Amino acid sequence: LTIAIIQALLVEVERAIFAIPLGSVLEAVKITKADVKTINGREVLNLRERVLPLFRMAEEFQMPVDPNLDKFYVVVVGVGDRQIGVVVDRLRSQEEVVIKSMWDYLAAIKGIAGATITGEGKVVLILDIGELVQNVRSC
C-alpha cells in the first residue's frame, strides 16, 4: 500500500471544492473582470509586467458560471518556467491531504491527478498542475 500525502490549497469554484498542490502554487491574487484582457482570443492577466494565460476551471469542467461574479481569485501556478493563472471563486484553506488515485474513474478527465477526502467528509478532486500548464497555450 502506497500513500502520498501533500500540502494543498483548497479552492472553490461554483460551490465545488478542488485541491491545488501547494508545491505548484506561486501566489494568489484577487482581481476583477476589468483586469482580464484578451489576446488572440485567449484570456490573460497582466501581472507584474508579465502576460499570464488564464485557465477558467468552471468553463473547462463545464460547470454553470455566475455571470454576476465581478471579483474572483487567480491562483498563479507553475511548472518549470511556465506559469498560468487558475481562476477560482474562493480560496478556502491550506490542508495536508492524502492522494487517492482514481485512474479507472477519472482517466478521461484532463487535469485531474486524483482525489482526496477532507476532514468534513467531502470528496475533493486534486488538480494535475503539470498537465494543465502543458495544455494551456501561451500567448
DSSP file with accessible surface (Angstrom, degrees, kcal/mol):
  #  RESIDUE AA STRUCTURE BP1 BP2  ACC     N-H-->O    O-->H-N    N-H-->O    O-->H-N    TCO  KAPPA ALPHA  PHI   PSI    X-CA   Y-CA   Z-CA
    1    1 A L              0   0  208      0, 0.0     2,-0.5     0, 0.0     0, 0.0   0.000 360.0 360.0 360.0 124.6    0.0    0.0    0.0
    2    2 A T        -     0   0  139      2,-0.0     2,-0.4     0, 0.0     0, 0.0  -0.949 360.0-170.6-112.7 131.6    1.5    3.3   -1.1
    3    3 A I        -     0   0  102     -2,-0.5     2,-0.5    97,-0.1    97,-0.1  -0.977   6.1-162.0-122.7 132.7    0.2    6.6    0.3
    4    4 A A  E     -A   99   0A  47     95,-0.6    95,-3.0    -2,-0.4     2,-0.5  -0.967   7.4-170.4-113.2 125.8    1.1   10.1   -0.9
    5    5 A I  E     +A   98   0A  95     -2,-0.5     2,-0.3    93,-0.2    93,-0.2  -0.969  11.7 171.5-116.9 129.2    0.5   13.0    1.4
    6    6 A I  E     -A   97   0A  45     91,-2.5    91,-3.1    -2,-0.5     2,-0.4  -0.924  37.0-111.2-132.0 160.0    0.8   16.5    0.1
    7    7 A Q  E     -A   96   0A  75     -2,-0.3    15,-2.7    89,-0.2    16,-0.5  -0.765  45.4-175.8 -84.5 135.5    0.1   20.1    1.2
    8    8 A A  E     -AB  95  21A   0     87,-3.0    87,-2.7    -2,-0.4     2,-0.6  -0.978  30.0-131.7-137.9 149.8   -2.7   21.5   -0.9
    9    9 A L  E     -AB  94  20A  23     11,-3.0    11,-2.5    -2,-0.3     2,-0.5  -0.903  27.4-144.9 -96.0 118.7   -4.6   24.8   -1.3
   10   10 A L  E     +AB  93  19A   3     83,-3.5    82,-2.9    -2,-0.6    83,-1.1  -0.770  23.9 179.9 -88.2 129.0   -8.3   24.1   -1.3
   11   11 A V  E     -AB  91  18A   0      7,-2.7     7,-2.5    -2,-0.5     2,-0.4  -0.874  20.4-132.3-126.8 159.9  -10.3   26.4   -3.6
   12   12 A E  E     +AB  90  17A  27     78,-2.7    77,-2.0    -2,-0.3    78,-1.8  -0.945  19.0 177.8-118.8 134.8  -13.9   26.8   -4.5
   13   13 A V  E >  S- B   0  16A   2      3,-2.9     3,-2.1    -2,-0.4    75,-0.0  -0.966  78.4 -23.5-134.6 115.1  -15.4   27.0   -8.0
   14   14 A E  T 3  S-     0   0   42     -2,-0.4     3,-0.1     1,-0.3    -1,-0.1   0.912 126.4 -51.3  47.9  49.8  -19.2   27.2   -8.3
   15   15 A R  T 3  S+     0   0  216      1,-0.2     2,-0.4     0, 0.0    -1,-0.3   0.504 116.7 114.4  67.5   6.7  -19.6   25.6   -4.9
   16   16 A A  E <   -B   13   0A  33     -3,-2.1    -3,-2.9   108,-0.0     2,-0.4  -0.850  60.5-136.6-101.7 145.6  -17.3   22.7   -5.8
   17   17 A I  E     -B   12   0A  21     -2,-0.4   108,-0.9   106,-0.3     2,-0.3  -0.858  22.3-179.8-107.2 135.9  -14.0   22.3   -3.9
   18   18 A F  E     -Bc  11 125A  11     -7,-2.5    -7,-2.7    -2,-0.4     2,-0.5  -0.928  20.4-133.7-128.2 156.0  -10.8   21.4   -5.7
   19   19 A A  E     -Bc  10 126A   0    106,-2.8   108,-2.8    -2,-0.3    -9,-0.2  -0.939  12.4-164.7-113.6 131.8   -7.2   20.9   -4.3
   20   20 A I  E     -B    9   0A   0    -11,-2.5   -11,-3.0    -2,-0.5     5,-0.1  -0.972  32.9-112.6-112.8 120.9   -4.2   22.5   -5.9
   21   21 A P  E >   -B    8   0A  28      0, 0.0     3,-1.7     0, 0.0     4,-0.5  -0.326  21.7-139.8 -54.7 127.1   -0.8   21.0   -4.8
   22   22 A L  G >  S+     0   0   47    -15,-2.7     3,-1.0     1,-0.3   -14,-0.2   0.783  96.5  70.0 -65.4 -25.7    0.9   23.7   -2.8
   23   23 A G  G 3  S+     0   0   83    -16,-0.5    -1,-0.3     1,-0.3   -15,-0.1   0.732 102.9  45.1 -63.7 -19.7    4.3   22.9   -4.3
   24   24 A S  G <  S+     0   0   25     -3,-1.7    54,-2.0    53,-0.1     2,-0.5   0.539  90.5 101.3 -98.0 -11.5    3.0   24.3   -7.6
   25   25 A V  E <   +F   77   0B  30     -3,-1.0    52,-0.2    -4,-0.5     3,-0.1  -0.653  38.0 172.1 -82.8 125.2    1.4   27.5   -6.2
   26   26 A L  E     -     0   0B  95     50,-3.4     2,-0.3    -2,-0.5    51,-0.2   0.800  64.2 -37.2 -96.3 -40.5    3.4   30.7   -6.6
   27   27 A E  E     -F   76   0B  63     49,-1.3    49,-2.9     2,-0.0    -1,-0.4  -0.971  47.5-128.3-171.1 169.4    0.9   33.2   -5.4
   28   28 A A  E     -F   75   0B  43     -2,-0.3     2,-0.4    47,-0.2    47,-0.2  -0.999  23.4-174.4-132.6 135.3   -2.8   34.1   -5.3
   29   29 A V  E     -F   74   0B  27     45,-2.5    45,-2.8    -2,-0.4     2,-0.5  -0.969  22.2-131.3-130.7 146.3   -4.3   37.4   -6.2
   30   30 A K  E     +F   73   0B 124     -2,-0.4     2,-0.3    43,-0.2    43,-0.2  -0.846  38.1 167.3 -95.1 129.7   -7.8   38.9   -6.1
   31   31 A I  E     -F   72   0B  12     41,-3.0    41,-2.3    -2,-0.5     2,-0.2  -0.818  27.0-129.2-133.7 174.8   -8.8   40.6   -9.3
   32   32 A T  E >>  -F   71   0B  37     -2,-0.3     3,-1.4    39,-0.2     4,-0.5  -0.746  37.4 -98.9-118.6 171.1  -11.9   41.9  -11.1
   33   33 A K  G >4 S+     0   0   99     37,-1.4     3,-1.3     1,-0.3    38,-0.1   0.855 120.9  63.4 -56.5 -34.5  -13.4   41.3  -14.5
   34   34 A A  G 34 S+     0   0   69      1,-0.3    -1,-0.3    36,-0.2    36,-0.0   0.760  94.3  60.8 -65.7 -23.0  -11.7   44.6  -15.7
   35   35 A D  G <4 S+     0   0   72     -3,-1.4    11,-0.6     2,-0.0     2,-0.4   0.688  86.8  90.0 -76.7 -18.5   -8.3   43.1  -15.0
   36   36 A V  E <<  -I   45   0C  19     -3,-1.3     2,-0.2    -4,-0.5     9,-0.2  -0.679  57.8-177.2 -85.3 128.8   -8.8   40.3  -17.5
   37   37 A K  E     -I   44   0C 119      7,-2.6     7,-2.9    -2,-0.4     2,-0.4  -0.732  19.9-128.3-116.7 168.4   -7.7   41.1  -21.1
   38   38 A T  E     +I   43   0C  95     -2,-0.2     2,-0.4     5,-0.2     5,-0.2  -0.983  21.3 178.6-123.8 128.9   -8.0   39.1  -24.3
   39   39 A I  E >  S-I   42   0C  65      3,-2.6     3,-1.8    -2,-0.4    -2,-0.0  -0.995  77.7 -15.0-127.7 122.8   -5.1   38.4  -26.7
   40   40 A N  T 3  S-     0   0  156     -2,-0.4    -1,-0.1     1,-0.3     3,-0.1   0.873 129.1 -53.8  52.3  40.1   -5.7   36.3  -29.8
   41   41 A G  T 3  S+     0   0   74      1,-0.2     2,-0.4    -3,-0.0    -1,-0.3   0.560 116.5 114.3  76.7   8.1   -9.0   35.1  -28.4
   42   42 A R  E <   -I   39   0C  66     -3,-1.8    -3,-2.6    11,-0.0     2,-0.2  -0.926  67.8-122.0-116.7 132.7   -7.3   33.9  -25.1
   43   43 A E  E     +I   38   0C  56     -2,-0.4    11,-2.3    -5,-0.2     2,-0.3  -0.538  39.3 172.1 -73.5 136.2   -7.9   35.4  -21.7
   44   44 A V  E     -IJ  37  53C   3     -7,-2.9    -7,-2.6     9,-0.2     2,-0.4  -0.919  26.2-141.8-139.0 164.5   -4.8   36.8  -20.0
   45   45 A L  E     -IJ  36  52C   7      7,-2.0     7,-2.8    -2,-0.3     2,-1.0  -0.998  15.5-137.9-129.2 130.3   -3.9   38.8  -16.9
   46   46 A N  E     + J   0  51C 107    -11,-0.6     2,-0.5    -2,-0.4     5,-0.2  -0.812  33.4 174.7 -87.7 106.0   -1.1   41.3  -16.9
   47   47 A L  E >   - J   0  50C  31      3,-2.9     3,-0.8    -2,-1.0    -2,-0.1  -0.955  65.8 -22.3-121.5 112.7    0.6   40.6  -13.6
   48   48 A R  T 3  S-     0   0  167     -2,-0.5    -1,-0.2     1,-0.3     3,-0.1   0.929 126.2 -51.3  53.7  49.8    3.8   42.4  -12.7
   49   49 A E  T 3  S+     0   0  190      1,-0.2     2,-0.4    -3,-0.1    -1,-0.3   0.715 117.7 111.9  62.2  25.5    4.6   43.2  -16.4
   50   50 A R  E <   -J   47   0C 107     -3,-0.8    -3,-2.9    -5,-0.0     2,-0.6  -0.994  67.9-129.4-127.1 135.6    4.1   39.6  -17.4
   51   51 A V  E     -J   46   0C  68     -2,-0.4    -5,-0.2    -5,-0.2    88,-0.2  -0.745  27.4-166.6 -85.8 119.3    1.3   38.2  -19.5
   52   52 A L  E     -J   45   0C   4     -7,-2.8    -7,-2.0    -2,-0.6    32,-0.1  -0.925  16.4-132.3-112.9 116.3   -0.2   35.3  -17.7
   53   53 A P  E     -J   44   0C   6      0, 0.0    32,-2.8     0, 0.0     2,-0.4  -0.422  26.3-134.3 -64.1 142.6   -2.6   32.9  -19.6
   54   54 A L  E     -g   85   0B   3    -11,-2.3     2,-0.5    30,-0.2   -11,-0.2  -0.801  13.1-159.1-104.5 144.3   -5.8   32.2  -17.6
   55   55 A F  E     -g   86   0B  10     30,-3.2    32,-2.8    -2,-0.4     2,-0.9  -0.980   9.2-155.2-120.5 112.2   -7.4   28.8  -17.0
   56   56 A R  E  >  -g   87   0B  53     -2,-0.5     4,-2.4    30,-0.2     5,-0.2  -0.812   3.5-165.7 -92.7 107.9  -11.1   29.0  -16.0
   57   57 A M  H  > S+     0   0    0     30,-1.0     4,-2.6    -2,-0.9     6,-0.2   0.884  85.0  57.7 -61.2 -39.7  -11.9   25.9  -14.1
   58   58 A A  H  4>S+     0   0   12     29,-0.3     5,-3.4     1,-0.2    -1,-0.2   0.922 112.1  40.8 -59.9 -42.6  -15.7   26.4  -14.4
   59   59 A E  H >45S+     0   0  120      3,-0.2     3,-1.3     2,-0.2    -1,-0.2   0.924 114.7  51.3 -70.9 -44.1  -15.6   26.5  -18.2
   60   60 A E  H 3<5S+     0   0  106     -4,-2.4    -2,-0.2     1,-0.3    -1,-0.2   0.885 116.4  39.8 -62.2 -39.7  -13.0   23.7  -18.5
   61   61 A F  T 3<5S-     0   0   44     -4,-2.6    -1,-0.3    -5,-0.2    -2,-0.2   0.199 114.1-116.9 -97.4  15.7  -15.1   21.3  -16.3
   62   62 A Q  T < 5 +     0   0  178     -3,-1.3    -3,-0.2     1,-0.2    -4,-0.1   0.895  57.9 157.1  52.2  53.8  -18.4   22.5  -17.8
   63   63 A M      < -     0   0   35     -5,-3.4    -1,-0.2    -6,-0.2     2,-0.1  -0.769  51.6 -94.3-103.1 150.5  -19.8   24.0  -14.6
   64   64 A P        -     0   0  105      0, 0.0     2,-0.4     0, 0.0    -1,-0.1  -0.417  43.1-142.5 -63.8 139.3  -22.5   26.6  -14.6
   65   65 A V        -     0   0   78     -2,-0.1     3,-0.0    -6,-0.0   -52,-0.0  -0.887   7.6-130.9-110.9 134.8  -20.9   30.1  -14.3
   66   66 A D    >   -     0   0   70     -2,-0.4     3,-1.4     1,-0.2   -52,-0.0  -0.730  16.3-163.2 -81.2 109.0  -22.3   33.0  -12.3
   67   67 A P  T 3  S+     0   0   91      0, 0.0    -1,-0.2     0, 0.0    -2,-0.0   0.696  84.9  61.9 -69.1 -16.4  -22.3   35.9  -14.8
   68   68 A N  T 3  S+     0   0  139     -3,-0.0     2,-0.6     2,-0.0    -2,-0.0   0.533  72.4 113.6 -86.3  -6.3  -22.7   38.5  -11.9
   69   69 A L    <   +     0   0   54     -3,-1.4     3,-0.1     1,-0.2    -4,-0.0  -0.551  33.4 166.1 -71.2 113.7  -19.4   37.5  -10.3
   70   70 A D        +     0   0   82     -2,-0.6   -37,-1.4     1,-0.2     2,-0.4   0.751  59.8  49.1-100.6 -30.1  -17.2   40.6  -10.6
   71   71 A K  E     +F   32   0B 124    -39,-0.2     2,-0.3   -38,-0.1   -39,-0.2  -0.920  65.4 146.0-115.1 138.8  -14.4   39.7   -8.2
   72   72 A F  E     -F   31   0B   6    -41,-2.3   -41,-3.0    -2,-0.4     2,-0.3  -0.915  40.0 -99.2-156.3 178.2  -12.5   36.4   -8.1
   73   73 A Y  E     -FH  30  88B  60     15,-2.5    15,-2.7    -2,-0.3     2,-0.5  -0.816  15.7-154.6-110.5 149.2   -9.1   34.9   -7.4
   74   74 A V  E     -FH  29  87B   0    -45,-2.8   -45,-2.5    -2,-0.3     2,-0.7  -0.994   9.1-155.8-120.1 120.3   -6.3   33.8   -9.7
   75   75 A V  E     -FH  28  86B   0     11,-2.8    11,-2.8    -2,-0.5     2,-0.6  -0.886  14.3-144.1 -95.4 114.2   -4.0   31.2   -8.3
   76   76 A V  E     +FH  27  85B   1    -49,-2.9   -50,-3.4    -2,-0.7   -49,-1.3  -0.727  27.0 175.6 -83.1 119.6   -0.7   31.5  -10.1
   77   77 A V  E     -FH  25  84B   0      7,-2.5     7,-2.2    -2,-0.6     2,-0.3  -0.877   4.9-175.1-122.8 157.1    0.8   28.1  -10.6
   78   78 A G  E     - H   0  83B  14    -54,-2.0     2,-0.4    -2,-0.3     5,-0.2  -0.999  23.6-162.0-154.4 154.5    3.8   26.9  -12.4
   79   79 A V  E >  S- H   0  82B  67      3,-2.1     3,-1.9    -2,-0.3     2,-0.2  -0.979  78.3 -36.6-133.2 119.4    5.9   24.0  -13.6
   80   80 A G  T 3  S-     0   0   81     -2,-0.4     0, 0.0     1,-0.3     0, 0.0  -0.453 125.5 -26.4  64.6-129.9    9.5   24.9  -14.5
   81   81 A D  T 3  S+     0   0  135     -2,-0.2     2,-0.4    -3,-0.1    -1,-0.3   0.413 117.6  97.4 -97.6   2.8    9.5   28.3  -16.2
   82   82 A R  E <   - H   0  79B  84     -3,-1.9    -3,-2.1    56,-0.0     2,-0.3  -0.785  50.9-179.6 -95.8 134.0    5.9   28.0  -17.5
   83   83 A Q  E     + H   0  78B  55     -2,-0.4     2,-0.3    -5,-0.2    -5,-0.2  -0.959   8.9 178.5-132.1 148.7    3.1   29.7  -15.4
   84   84 A I  E     - H   0  77B   2     -7,-2.2    -7,-2.5    -2,-0.3     2,-0.5  -0.935  27.9-120.7-138.1 165.4   -0.7   30.0  -15.8
   85   85 A G  E     -gH  54  76B   0    -32,-2.8   -30,-3.2    -2,-0.3     2,-0.6  -0.945  19.0-151.9-109.6 122.5   -3.4   31.6  -13.7
   86   86 A V  E     -gH  55  75B   0    -11,-2.8   -11,-2.8    -2,-0.5     2,-0.5  -0.855  15.4-140.1 -94.8 118.8   -6.1   29.3  -12.4
   87   87 A V  E     +gH  56  74B   8    -32,-2.8   -30,-1.0    -2,-0.6   -29,-0.3  -0.692  31.2 166.0 -85.3 123.6   -9.4   31.3  -12.0
   88   88 A V  E     - H   0  73B   0    -15,-2.7   -15,-2.5    -2,-0.5   -75,-0.2  -0.918  40.0-133.7-133.6 160.2  -11.4   30.3   -8.8
   89   89 A D  S    S+     0   0   37    -77,-2.0     2,-0.3    -2,-0.3   -76,-0.2   0.872  85.0   5.9 -79.9 -40.7  -14.2   31.9   -6.9
   90   90 A R  E     -A   12   0A 125    -78,-1.8   -78,-2.7   -18,-0.1     2,-0.5  -0.995  58.2-132.6-146.1 149.5  -12.8   31.5   -3.4
   91   91 A L  E     +A   11   0A  56     -2,-0.3   -80,-0.2   -80,-0.2     3,-0.1  -0.896  29.2 177.5 -97.1 128.7   -9.7   30.4   -1.5
   92   92 A R  E     -     0   0A  77    -82,-2.9     2,-0.3    -2,-0.5   -81,-0.2   0.899  43.8 -52.6 -99.4 -62.7  -10.8   28.1    1.3
   93   93 A S  E     -A   10   0A  44    -83,-1.1   -83,-3.5     2,-0.0     2,-0.5  -0.983  40.4-103.0-167.0 172.6   -7.8   26.8    3.3
   94   94 A Q  E     +A    9   0A 119     -2,-0.3     2,-0.3   -85,-0.2   -85,-0.2  -0.957  47.3 167.5-111.0 129.7   -4.4   25.0    3.2
   95   95 A E  E     -A    8   0A  61    -87,-2.7   -87,-3.0    -2,-0.5     2,-0.5  -0.969  41.2-116.2-141.2 157.6   -4.5   21.4    4.2
   96   96 A E  E     -A    7   0A 133     -2,-0.3     2,-0.3   -89,-0.2   -89,-0.2  -0.836  44.7-173.7 -89.8 124.0   -2.5   18.2    4.2
   97   97 A V  E     -A    6   0A   5    -91,-3.1   -91,-2.5    -2,-0.5     2,-0.5  -0.909  26.1-129.6-125.5 152.5   -4.3   15.7    2.0
   98   98 A V  E     -A    5   0A  68     -2,-0.3     2,-0.5    19,-0.3    19,-0.3  -0.877  28.2-133.3 -97.5 126.0   -3.9   12.1    1.1
   99   99 A I  E     -A    4   0A  50    -95,-3.0   -95,-0.6    -2,-0.5     2,-0.6  -0.684  18.4-167.3 -84.1 126.5   -3.9   11.5   -2.7
  100  100 A K  B     -D  115   0A 136     15,-3.0    15,-2.2    -2,-0.5     2,-0.2  -0.966  20.6-131.3-111.6 119.0   -6.1    8.6   -3.8
  101  101 A S        +     0   0   54     -2,-0.6    13,-0.2    13,-0.2     3,-0.1  -0.507  24.9 179.7 -69.4 135.8   -5.5    7.6   -7.4
  102  102 A M    >>  +     0   0   52     11,-0.3     4,-3.0    -2,-0.2     3,-0.9  -0.205  24.3 144.7-128.3  39.1   -8.8    7.3   -9.3
  103  103 A W  H 3> S+     0   0  153      1,-0.3     4,-1.3     2,-0.2     5,-0.1   0.856  70.3  54.2 -53.1 -41.3   -7.5    6.3  -12.8
  104  104 A D  H 34 S+     0   0  154      1,-0.2    -1,-0.3     2,-0.2     4,-0.1   0.881 120.9  30.9 -62.5 -34.9  -10.4    4.0  -13.6
  105  105 A Y  H <4 S+     0   0  185     -3,-0.9    -2,-0.2     1,-0.1    -1,-0.2   0.783 129.3  33.6 -94.1 -31.3  -12.9    6.7  -12.9
  106  106 A L  H >< S+     0   0   23     -4,-3.0     3,-1.5     1,-0.1     6,-0.2   0.302  79.3 108.1-112.4   7.7  -11.1    9.9  -13.9
  107  107 A A  T 3< S+     0   0   73     -4,-1.3    -1,-0.1    -5,-0.3    -3,-0.1   0.833  81.7  51.1 -58.1 -33.6   -8.8    8.8  -16.8
  108  108 A A  T 3  S+     0   0   98     -3,-0.2     2,-0.7    -5,-0.1    -1,-0.3   0.619  91.8  87.8 -81.8 -10.3  -10.9   10.7  -19.4
  109  109 A I  S X  S-     0   0   70     -3,-1.5     3,-1.0     3,-0.1     2,-0.2  -0.797  74.4-140.5 -96.3 114.4  -10.8   14.0  -17.4
  110  110 A K  T 3  S+     0   0  125     -2,-0.7     3,-0.1     1,-0.2    -2,-0.1  -0.479  80.6  25.2 -72.0 139.0   -7.8   16.1  -18.3
  111  111 A G  T 3  S+     0   0    0      1,-0.2    17,-2.7    -2,-0.2     2,-0.5   0.521  88.5 116.2  90.7   6.8   -6.1   17.9  -15.5
  112  112 A I  E <   - E   0 127A   6     -3,-1.0    15,-0.2    15,-0.3    -1,-0.2  -0.938  35.6-179.7-113.0 125.0   -7.1   15.7  -12.6
  113  113 A A  E     -     0   0A  31     13,-3.1     2,-0.3    -2,-0.5   -11,-0.3   0.716  60.7 -66.6 -92.4 -24.7   -4.4   13.8  -10.7
  114  114 A G  E     - E   0 126A   1     12,-1.1    12,-2.8   -13,-0.2     2,-0.3  -0.972  53.3 -87.6 166.7-157.5   -6.7   12.1   -8.2
  115  115 A A  E     -DE 100 125A   4    -15,-2.2   -15,-3.0    -2,-0.3     2,-0.3  -0.915  23.5-167.2-142.7 165.9   -9.0   12.7   -5.3
  116  116 A T  E     - E   0 124A   9      8,-2.2     8,-3.1    -2,-0.3     2,-0.5  -0.940  22.0-123.5-146.2 166.7   -9.0   13.1   -1.5
  117  117 A I  E     - E   0 123A 118     -2,-0.3   -19,-0.3   -19,-0.3     6,-0.2  -0.979  27.9-139.1-116.6 126.3  -11.5   13.2    1.3
  118  118 A T    >   -     0   0   10      4,-2.7     3,-2.1    -2,-0.5   -21,-0.0  -0.245  30.4-100.5 -75.7 171.2  -11.5   16.3    3.5
  119  119 A G  T 3  S+     0   0   84      1,-0.3    -1,-0.1     2,-0.1    -2,-0.0   0.751 125.4  59.2 -62.1 -23.5  -11.9   16.3    7.3
  120  120 A E  T 3  S-     0   0  128      2,-0.1    -1,-0.3     1,-0.0    -2,-0.0   0.464 121.9-108.5 -83.3  -4.2  -15.5   17.3    6.7
  121  121 A G  S <  S+     0   0   54     -3,-2.1     2,-0.3     1,-0.3    -2,-0.1   0.578  72.2 140.1  89.0  11.0  -16.0   14.1    4.6
  122  122 A K        -     0   0  105      1,-0.0    -4,-2.7     2,-0.0     2,-0.4  -0.690  53.3-125.3 -90.5 139.7  -16.2   15.8    1.2
  123  123 A V  E     - E   0 117A 105     -2,-0.3     2,-0.4    -6,-0.2  -106,-0.3  -0.708  31.1-169.6 -81.8 129.6  -14.6   14.2   -1.9
  124  124 A V  E     - E   0 116A   1     -8,-3.1    -8,-2.2    -2,-0.4     2,-0.3  -0.983  17.5-132.1-126.1 130.5  -12.2   16.8   -3.5
  125  125 A L  E     -cE  18 115A  49   -108,-0.9  -106,-2.8    -2,-0.4     2,-0.5  -0.630  18.5-139.6 -80.5 139.5  -10.6   16.4   -6.9
  126  126 A I  E     -cE  19 114A   1    -12,-2.8   -13,-3.1    -2,-0.3   -12,-1.1  -0.875  18.5-127.8-102.4 126.1   -6.8   17.2   -7.0
  127  127 A L  E     - E   0 112A   1   -108,-2.8     2,-1.0    -2,-0.5   -15,-0.3  -0.464   5.4-136.4 -75.1 143.4   -5.6   19.1  -10.0
  128  128 A D     >  -     0   0   52    -17,-2.7     4,-2.1     1,-0.2     3,-0.2  -0.825  23.1-174.7 -95.4  93.5   -2.7   17.9  -12.1
  129  129 A I  H  > S+     0   0    4     -2,-1.0     4,-3.0     1,-0.2     5,-0.3   0.881  77.7  58.1 -64.0 -38.1   -0.9   21.2  -12.5
  130  130 A G  H  > S+     0   0   31      1,-0.2     4,-1.9     2,-0.2    -1,-0.2   0.932 109.9  44.0 -57.8 -44.1    1.7   19.8  -14.9
  131  131 A E  H  > S+     0   0   46      2,-0.2     4,-2.2     1,-0.2    -1,-0.2   0.907 113.7  50.3 -69.1 -40.0   -0.9   18.7  -17.3
  132  132 A L  H  X S+     0   0    5     -4,-2.1     4,-1.7     2,-0.2    -2,-0.2   0.936 111.3  47.7 -63.9 -45.4   -2.9   22.0  -17.0
  133  133 A V  H  < S+     0   0    4     -4,-3.0    -1,-0.2     1,-0.2    -2,-0.2   0.909 112.8  49.7 -63.1 -39.8    0.2   24.1  -17.6
  134  134 A Q  H  < S+     0   0  140     -4,-1.9    -1,-0.2    -5,-0.3    -2,-0.2   0.886 112.6  47.1 -66.4 -36.8    1.1   22.0  -20.6
  135  135 A N  H  < S+     0   0   88     -4,-2.2     2,-0.7    -5,-0.1    -1,-0.2   0.722  93.0  84.3 -81.0 -24.2   -2.4   22.2  -22.1
  136  136 A V  S  < S-     0   0    5     -4,-1.7     2,-0.2    -5,-0.2   -81,-0.1  -0.738  80.5-135.2 -82.7 116.6   -2.8   26.0  -21.7
  137  137 A R        -     0   0  189     -2,-0.7     2,-0.1     1,-0.1    -2,-0.1  -0.508  15.5-124.4 -73.6 134.7   -1.2   27.6  -24.7
  138  138 A S              0   0   77     -2,-0.2    -1,-0.1     1,-0.1   -86,-0.1  -0.418 360.0 360.0 -72.5 154.9    1.0   30.6  -24.0
  139  139 A C              0   0   77    -88,-0.2    -1,-0.1    -2,-0.1   -99,-0.1  -0.453 360.0 360.0 -83.0 360.0    0.2   33.8  -25.8
